[in-house]
Amino acid sequence: MPLYRDFSDHNATILLWKYDEKEDLDPKTLLEEENYEKVKDYHPTKLKELLLVRKILKSILPEHKILYNGREPYLEPRDFEISITHSFPFAALAVSKNKVGIDIEPFHDKIIRIRHKFLNDDEAGFIEESKETAYLTVIWSLKESLYKIHHSNYWSLKKHYEVKPFSLDFPFNIVCRVHDDKVSDLYKARVEFFENYCLTIVD
């Protein structure tokens, strides 16, 4: 059974699956007809990620489809909100009556090289130097999850998405903010760790 972990809470059903070579991922039975053209040139690994998400959906809402408005996925029928994330061999799906954002990221030192692209001064101030890679990865992932809930083509992860101070020892009830001249919305988030990955959940 590819179900790896269940992170569901009172707000959302959140299931994490891990690819198994014995897994039957048949596009003919899993993929929506509307998406055939979209995936025809996908790399085999990317296609497996997409099909894993469909397997998750079939396990909880077998009559629903995942369709796209541009790059943004949505459920058909539209009676729930969803968020999708994957980083092979993992894939996750969140389903909720309310907006929800999830993101998976592997821990890798290369994130240090791009910290200037997404980290603001306040966030840099609470990072523990000995755990820099872990903090940066979690902050990046939290902002990716926030973006899935509250996004604009004119916003940047550095200027308009903010993560308040938190500790890796207790990564729950993390306060995040999306803001510009007209908007200032607060959200609560949590982080879950597994293997060499983190999953961030904003709902």
N, C-alpha and C positions, 0 to 999 in steps of 0.2 A: 504494500500500500504506500503510495508516494506522499501521503500526508505526513509532513515533517513536524509541524507544530501548529497549534491552534491558539491564536492571540486574540480571540474575540473578547469583547467587553460589552457593557450594557448599551453602548452606542452602535456597535458595528460587528458584523461577522468578518473575521480576518483570518484567512487560512494561508499557510505557507507550505508549499510542496517542493520536493526535491526530485530531480530527474533520476529515473532508474532505467538502465538499459533494457530491462524486460518490459518497460512501460509501452503500452500500445497507444501510439500517437498518430492515428490515422486522420489525415486532413479531410478525407471524404466524409467522415462521420463527425468530426469535431468542428471544422471550419465553416463559418457562415458563407453562403453562396455570394453574398454581397462583398466579401473580402477576398475572393479568389484573385482578382486582378491586383489588389494591394500587395499580396505576399508572393507573387510569382517569381520575383527576383531576390527573395530573402535568402540570406546565408542559412545553411542547415541548422546552425545553433540558434539563430534568431527565430527561426520557424518553430523549433522545439519549445522555446520559451513561450511563444504565442499560443501553441497548442496546449502546453501545460496549464496556462491560464484558463483555457476553454474547459479542460478537464475539471478544474476547480469549480467553475461555474456550473457544469453539468451535475456536480455532486450536491449542489444546494438549490439551484434554480434551473432545472433541466429544460424548461420551455423558453428560457430567455436567450437573447442573442447579444453579443457585443459588437456594436457598430461604431463608426467614427464620424465626428464632425471636424474635418481637417485631421489634426493629429490627436484630438481629444476623444477618448473612448466614452461611450454611454451605453446603457442597457436599453434594449427594446423587448418588451414594453418598458416605458420610462417610469416605473413605479419605485425604483430605488436609485440611489447614487452609487457610483463605483469608483475605485481607484485601483490601478494595476502597477505592478513593479516586477522586474526580473533582473537577475544577474546569475547567469548559468553557473551551476546547475539548479539554482533556486528560482521560483516564481511565486508571487503572492497576489491575492485578490481581496479587496475589502468591499463589502456591500453594506449599505446603510440607508436609513430613511433621510439622513442629513448628509451634508457635504463631508467628505472624508479624503484624506491624502496619506498615501504610504509610499515608502521608498526603501530599497535595499542597496547597501553599499559595502564593498569589501574594504578591509583595512589595508592600506598600502602607503608607503612613505612618499610616493610621487605626489600625493595631495599637497605636500608642503610647498611644492614649486608653484602651485596655482592659488595659494591662500590669499594673495593680494586681489584676486578676482571676486571673492565672495565674502571675505572677512572684514568687518568694520572694527574700529578702534576699541569700542566697548567690549566686543566679543574677544578680541585679542587679550584684553586685560584679565580675564578670568581663566585662561587656558593654563593648565599645569605643564610646565616645560617638559617634564619627563614623560608626559602622556600626550604630546603634541599631535601625533598622527591620529590618535583615537578621538581627541576633541575636535580636530578639524573635520574628520570624516563624519562625525555625528552632526556637527553644525551644518556642513554641506547637505547632508541627507535631510535634516529637519527643514532646511530651506527648500529643497526639492519637493518635500511633502507639502509644505505651505503653498508652493507655487501651483500644485495640482488643485488646490482648493480656490486659490485667490490669485489669478494671474493676469498679466497684461503684457503686451509686446513692448510697452514703453518702460517697464520696470526692470531694475537690476537686482540680483541677489545680494549685492553688497549694500546698496543704498536703501532699498525698500522692504527688505526682509530682515527681521531682527530676532535674534535668540537671546533671551535673558540669561544671566548666570545660572549654571546648574553644576551638579557633581556627577561624575561617571559612576560613583558608588551608589547613587540613588537617582537614576535617570527617569523620574516620573513627575507628572504635573509640571513639566517644563513650560514656561511662558514664552510664547512667540508673538511677534507683532508684524503685521503688514501695514505699511503707511506711505503716504505721499502728502501733498498739500491739502487734499480733500478727504483722505481716508486714514483711519487709524483703528484697526481691528485686532483684538487680542484673541489668541487661541491657546489651548492646553495641548501638550504633546507628551509622548513617552517613547522610550527607546528600549528595544529588546536586543540581546546579544546571542549569537549562536555561531559555532565554528569560528571563522575569521571574518564574520559579517556583522552588520547592525541593520535592524529594521526600525525605521521611525514611523510613528503613527500620529497624525494630527486629526482630531475629530471633535 
